[in-house]
Amino acid sequence: MPVYERNALKTLLQQIKQGNLVPAYLFIGERYLCQQAADQIAKLLCTDGGTVHSIDGDTEDSHLTLSKLRSFSLLGGKQIFRVNNTRLFHSKNVTKALWTRAVQAHEKEKPEKALQYLQAMMEAGGLDSSEKENDPASLTVAQWKKCFGFGKPAGKLAWTGELLARFSSGADGGTPRSDRKSGKSTGKSTGKNTGEMVLAALDGGIPQNNILMLLAEDVDKRKKLYKSFQDKYAVINLQVDTGASAQAKKVQQTVLQEQVHTVLHKLNKTMAAGVMEQLLERVGFHPVAVVMETEKLALSVGETQQITKEDLDRMVGRTRQEAVFELTQAITERKVDQALLIASRLQENGIHALALVATLRKFTRTLLLFRVLLEQEQYHFRPGMSAKMFQEQCLPALKQNERWKSELAGHPFALYMRFKTAAGFSTDLLRTWLNDILSADMRLKGSSIDTETVVQHVILSMMTAVEKGSLQNRS
């Protein structure tokens, strides 16, 4: 059977309406999009009655799920066994993606989500997360590589052990991962042969009214289980490139716009010109957040049909962290119009001009530090080197520099990107930026010039300096 991409979902729904059903469906991609598509298909399958049995893949007993799937039910209609966040398709091929998600969740102070990804990574690498000695931080470089298939990240990893220990004991409201009396794990491992057992059950035939739904963010497409689903059953691929390329951004915008239009149509609302673009800019690529914010906006206006910019400003704010990243990113990418637009909107949303200037100062100082460091031969940095080479050749020497210990803390890939960004700017240019920022700071504190004009001027000065530097380099 074909793999159904996001834009072919309507085709699959039409086939189901016509009675063309399969006993199993696999949904791949962003979690909310998968849940949304699974809801649509489940609702259609249960048109004449049925029950959806929702199962948490993190604590699933696969043997129990298979037993129910093979059994005839006393309930009427379709019996849908839906496994959310299944681990059946995990392997070493997806451990790096799981680790990245765990790190991101940890840095955003979301311990429960970080734990889920960490445990999934450990299971894919063949480690029992309930065993203290399996803490990833305690593994040697060779052991890490053998278990997970990629190099052990540099930096402090003690948080992994702390996270596993904290939730193993049920602290912080977490679900205990082991039975303290028996010493056995409460979360049932999927096991190496579970995929074969699932295939055997499906190929051998299950009751006609029983249907299996599996939802996964990451899958190893080399696995026999995935290939069998692709050949015999239905695979719905809802993956969206979360990168920063123009093509990726275009696809992200399309997905989010579809979500907004669906909510507005459902609640019989419209948006004034430009409001949707600003909403998406503020929320970013988080489909579930976009849906929630749109619903909140629609409900907040009451009987009024159209949502205005004033409604948006009142109900949907921006976080300081998002503001810092988006403004500095626009400057880094030399996008003058975008940098000016973001700075203007941030001030409209209540962020003071002095805070923006302070952000630019901190950003420039960090770039200058990394630029000076990369010019020192003992660190062996080259602008064209890969992240892996940076981690193996540069990072160990950089970590020995106690003076910049706090600045060099953090995830290795984040450090690599900072060095790579700094390589695009000369030390002379960055010093010029600091002088421009100092002048802006003094104007804000000691002159009557409009604050927005001062911020615009400093951004234009910085970008003009970039252009001058580029022209000098070409001459």
ZAVODREN-912205 format. One line per field, with one value per residue (C-alpha): z, y, x; residue in one letter. Coordinates in steps of 0.1 Angstrom, whole numbers, plus 5000, padded with zeros to 4 digits. Last residue first. Layout:
N
z = [Z|...] .
y = [Y|...] .
x = [X|...] .
r = [A|...] .
//
This chain:
475
z = [4974|4984|5020|5022|5007|5033|5062|5049|5047|5083|5095|5079|5098|5131|5123|5112|5145|5165|5146|5149|5187|5190|5169|5190|5221|5208|5212|5245|5255|5286|5293|5259|5242|5265|5257|5220|5221|5240|5214|5185|5204|5209|5173|5162|5185|5167|5133|5144|5157|5124|5119|5102|5125|5154|5139|5136|5171|5184|5164|5179|5214|5208|5194|5225|5249|5276|5294|5275|5288|5324|5322|5304|5328|5335|5300|5300|5284|5253|5248|5251|5228|5198|5184|5192|5196|5167|5145|5152|5146|5112|5102|5077|5101|5114|5151|5162|5199|5203|5173|5189|5164|5176|5210|5198|5178|5207|5230|5204|5197|5234|5237|5208|5222|5257|5241|5218|5248|5268|5239|5238|5276|5273|5247|5271|5263|5265|5235|5212|5221|5209|5177|5168|5175|5154|5125|5126|5127|5098|5076|5082|5076|5081|5092|5125|5129|5123|5148|5174|5172|5171|5199|5224|5218|5222|5255|5267|5261|5237|5245|5232|5248|5248|5218|5198|5207|5197|5164|5156|5157|5137|5146|5178|5199|5225|5216|5241|5227|5193|5209|5233|5204|5183|5213|5218|5182|5178|5210|5196|5164|5179|5151|5165|5189|5183|5145|5141|5158|5138|5105|5116|5125|5093|5078|5104|5115|5111|5134|5130|5159|5137|5107|5130|5144|5110|5096|5124|5120|5082|5088|5111|5085|5057|5079|5087|5050|5041|5070|5058|5022|5034|5056|5094|5102|5117|5087|5092|5096|5091|5074|5075|5070|5062|5061|5039|5022|5044|5076|5066|5059|5094|5112|5092|5105|5081|5085|5121|5135|5153|5165|5169|5169|5165|5157|5158|5146|5159|5143|5119|5147|5141|5113|5112|5094|5122|5151|5135|5127|5163|5176|5152|5166|5202|5195|5209|5240|5243|5279|5305|5327|5363|5365|5390|5424|5440|5470|5454|5423|5397|5374|5399|5382|5389|5414|5422|5437|5427|5438|5402|5392|5412|5404|5366|5366|5389|5367|5335|5352|5357|5320|5322|5290|5261|5242|5238|5202|5182|5179|5212|5230|5214|5212|5249|5259|5241|5256|5290|5305|5339|5323|5305|5339|5334|5368|5385|5368|5363|5328|5315|5286|5251|5231|5221|5258|5268|5241|5252|5288|5279|5258|5285|5312|5293|5290|5328|5335|5315|5325|5290|5291|5301|5273|5247|5261|5259|5223|5213|5229|5211|5178|5185|5195|5162|5143|5174|5174|5179|5158|5186|5210|5207|5216|5218|5213|5200|5202|5182|5188|5161|5168|5198|5230|5239|5223|5203|5214|5192|5199|5236|5238|5217|5241|5271|5256|5248|5284|5278|5302|5278|5249|5268|5256|5245|5239|5213|5213|5186|5169|5133|5127|5147|5118|5109|5145|5146|5114|5125|5160|5145|5123|5153|5175|5147|5142|5180|5182|5152|5129|5121|5123|5117|5109|5113|5104|5069|5057|5023|5032|5010|5039|5047|5011|5015|5047|5030|5001|5026|5043|5010|5018|5050|5033|5029|5023|4995|5000] .
y = [5448|5418|5419|5457|5452|5426|5448|5477|5455|5442|5478|5487|5459|5472|5507|5497|5478|5508|5532|5510|5508|5546|5553|5530|5549|5583|5608|5628|5620|5606|5570|5558|5579|5563|5528|5535|5548|5517|5495|5513|5509|5472|5468|5483|5458|5430|5444|5446|5410|5397|5381|5348|5327|5338|5318|5286|5291|5295|5265|5243|5254|5245|5211|5204|5211|5236|5251|5270|5304|5291|5277|5307|5312|5275|5268|5230|5226|5243|5217|5188|5207|5212|5178|5154|5177|5199|5169|5157|5191|5192|5215|5243|5272|5256|5253|5238|5250|5255|5278|5307|5324|5303|5318|5354|5348|5329|5359|5384|5364|5363|5400|5407|5387|5403|5438|5430|5417|5447|5469|5450|5453|5491|5493|5479|5447|5455|5437|5468|5468|5433|5442|5469|5447|5419|5442|5458|5424|5412|5441|5439|5402|5397|5360|5369|5399|5378|5352|5379|5391|5356|5342|5371|5374|5336|5337|5368|5349|5363|5373|5361|5374|5412|5416|5392|5409|5443|5427|5418|5387|5390|5375|5393|5372|5365|5378|5357|5324|5329|5341|5311|5287|5302|5300|5263|5254|5272|5256|5221|5229|5241|5257|5293|5309|5346|5343|5322|5348|5376|5359|5352|5388|5402|5410|5406|5371|5352|5333|5305|5284|5253|5275|5294|5262|5246|5278|5279|5243|5247|5279|5259|5232|5257|5278|5247|5238|5273|5273|5240|5253|5285|5266|5268|5231|5216|5193|5180|5143|5134|5101|5078|5042|5017|4979|4953|4968|4998|4980|4952|4976|4992|4958|4946|4976|4998|5026|5032|5053|5086|5104|5073|5064|5028|5020|4984|4974|4947|4943|4916|4895|4891|4872|4853|4882|4906|4884|4873|4909|4919|4890|4899|4934|4921|4900|4925|4934|4960|4965|4965|4996|4984|4971|4944|4949|4929|4952|4985|4980|5000|5030|5052|5077|5113|5136|5153|5121|5086|5069|5059|5095|5111|5084|5086|5124|5126|5100|5120|5153|5142|5147|5177|5184|5163|5141|5104|5096|5079|5043|5042|5012|5007|5044|5049|5019|5032|5067|5052|5049|5067|5095|5070|5056|5019|5012|5024|4997|5010|5024|4989|4993|4978|5009|5014|5010|5037|5061|5055|5061|5094|5105|5098|5113|5146|5147|5143|5167|5197|5224|5238|5226|5191|5190|5200|5174|5146|5156|5155|5121|5108|5120|5104|5071|5069|5045|5026|5012|5023|5011|4992|5022|5033|5070|5064|5028|5028|4996|5001|4978|4984|4978|4960|4951|4914|4915|4887|4883|4887|4924|4919|4894|4916|4945|4923|4910|4946|4957|4995|5019|5044|5033|5047|5028|5042|5017|5033|5018|5012|5022|5026|5056|5040|5037|5074|5086|5064|5080|5115|5109|5092|5123|5146|5124|5122|5160|5164|5141|5154|5125|5089|5073|5035|5019|4982|4959|4974|4990|4998|5004|5033|5057|5042|5050|5086|5090|5077|5102|5130|5121|5126|5161|5147|5119|5085|5057|5036|5000] .
x = [5375|5353|5363|5358|5322|5314|5326|5306|5275|5280|5285|5252|5236|5248|5239|5204|5199|5212|5189|5158|5163|5168|5138|5117|5128|5118|5147|5145|5181|5199|5190|5179|5206|5233|5221|5221|5257|5267|5251|5269|5302|5295|5287|5319|5337|5318|5329|5366|5364|5352|5318|5309|5331|5309|5280|5300|5313|5278|5266|5293|5284|5247|5259|5279|5250|5257|5287|5313|5301|5301|5336|5351|5380|5383|5396|5400|5366|5379|5406|5381|5356|5379|5389|5361|5331|5342|5348|5313|5297|5314|5343|5338|5346|5378|5385|5419|5415|5452|5453|5434|5411|5382|5385|5384|5353|5336|5342|5331|5299|5291|5297|5274|5245|5249|5249|5219|5199|5207|5196|5163|5159|5165|5138|5113|5093|5056|5041|5044|5082|5084|5065|5090|5121|5106|5099|5133|5150|5128|5136|5173|5177|5215|5211|5228|5206|5174|5187|5194|5158|5142|5163|5158|5121|5115|5133|5114|5081|5055|5020|4986|4954|4955|4978|4957|4924|4940|4951|4915|4894|4862|4829|4820|4797|4823|4858|4876|4863|4879|4912|4914|4905|4933|4958|4949|4952|4985|4998|4989|5006|5039|5059|5062|5037|5045|5051|5020|4998|5015|5007|4971|4965|4978|4943|4915|4907|4875|4852|4825|4838|4845|4857|4881|4895|4900|4915|4940|4951|4955|4976|4999|5006|5011|5035|5056|5058|5070|5095|5110|5113|5130|5154|5151|5146|5115|5108|5073|5065|5028|5034|5003|5013|4985|4987|5004|5035|5042|5032|5055|5084|5079|5079|5110|5129|5148|5123|5135|5107|5103|5073|5052|5014|5002|4966|4954|4919|4895|4861|4873|4888|4925|4943|4976|4993|4982|4991|5024|5033|5027|5047|5076|5076|5075|5107|5132|5112|5084|5095|5068|5068|5064|5100|5106|5123|5096|5090|5101|5080|5098|5094|5076|5053|5065|5048|5081|5095|5081|5113|5122|5113|5141|5166|5161|5162|5193|5211|5203|5211|5247|5254|5278|5295|5306|5281|5289|5293|5266|5253|5233|5246|5280|5288|5278|5299|5329|5326|5322|5288|5281|5261|5238|5226|5227|5242|5210|5188|5153|5162|5168|5193|5190|5199|5163|5153|5178|5165|5129|5139|5156|5126|5101|5124|5127|5089|5086|5114|5101|5126|5131|5167|5155|5130|5156|5181|5155|5145|5181|5185|5155|5168|5202|5185|5166|5189|5198|5163|5128|5098|5080|5084|5048|5040|5003|4990|4954|4935|4903|4873|4847|4811|4794|4811|4815|4849|4866|4903|4934|4938|4932|4960|4983|4977|4984|5017|5027|5024|5024|5040|5056|5032|5002|4971|4938|4910|4887|4852|4827|4795|4782|4805|4833|4857|4851|4857|4889|4901|4897|4911|4941|4947|4946|4968|4994|4993|4997|5027|5047|5054|5044|5009|5007|4974|4964|4936|4930|4898|4884|4847|4840|4842|4876|4888|4875|4895|4926|4922|4917|4950|4968|4982|4998|5015|4999|5025|5012|5000] .
r = [S|R|N|Q|L|S|G|K|E|V|A|T|M|M|S|L|I|V|H|Q|V|V|T|E|T|D|I|S|S|G|K|L|R|M|D|A|S|L|I|D|N|L|W|T|R|L|L|D|T|S|F|G|A|A|T|K|F|R|M|Y|L|A|F|P|H|G|A|L|E|S|K|W|R|E|N|Q|K|L|A|P|L|C|Q|E|Q|F|M|K|A|S|M|G|P|R|F|H|Y|Q|E|Q|E|L|L|V|R|F|L|L|L|T|R|T|F|K|R|L|T|A|V|L|A|L|A|H|I|G|N|E|Q|L|R|S|A|I|L|L|A|Q|D|V|K|R|E|T|I|A|Q|T|L|E|F|V|A|E|Q|R|T|R|G|V|M|R|D|L|D|E|K|T|I|Q|Q|T|E|G|V|S|L|A|L|K|E|T|E|M|V|V|A|V|P|H|F|G|V|R|E|L|L|Q|E|M|V|G|A|A|M|T|K|N|L|K|H|L|V|T|H|V|Q|E|Q|L|V|T|Q|Q|V|K|K|A|Q|A|S|A|G|T|D|V|Q|L|N|I|V|A|Y|K|D|Q|F|S|K|Y|L|K|K|R|K|D|V|D|E|A|L|L|M|L|I|N|N|Q|P|I|G|G|D|L|A|A|L|V|M|E|G|T|N|K|G|T|S|K|G|T|S|K|G|S|K|R|D|S|R|P|T|G|G|D|A|G|S|S|F|R|A|L|L|E|G|T|W|A|L|K|G|A|P|K|G|F|G|F|C|K|K|W|Q|A|V|T|L|S|A|P|D|N|E|K|E|S|S|D|L|G|G|A|E|M|M|A|Q|L|Y|Q|L|A|K|E|P|K|E|K|E|H|A|Q|V|A|R|T|W|L|A|K|T|V|N|K|S|H|F|L|R|T|N|N|V|R|F|I|Q|K|G|G|L|L|S|F|S|R|L|K|S|L|T|L|H|S|D|E|T|D|G|D|I|S|H|V|T|G|G|D|T|C|L|L|K|A|I|Q|D|A|A|Q|Q|C|L|Y|R|E|G|I|F|L|Y|A|P|V|L|N|G|Q|K|I|Q|Q|L|L|T|K|L|A|N|R|E|Y|V|P|M] .
//
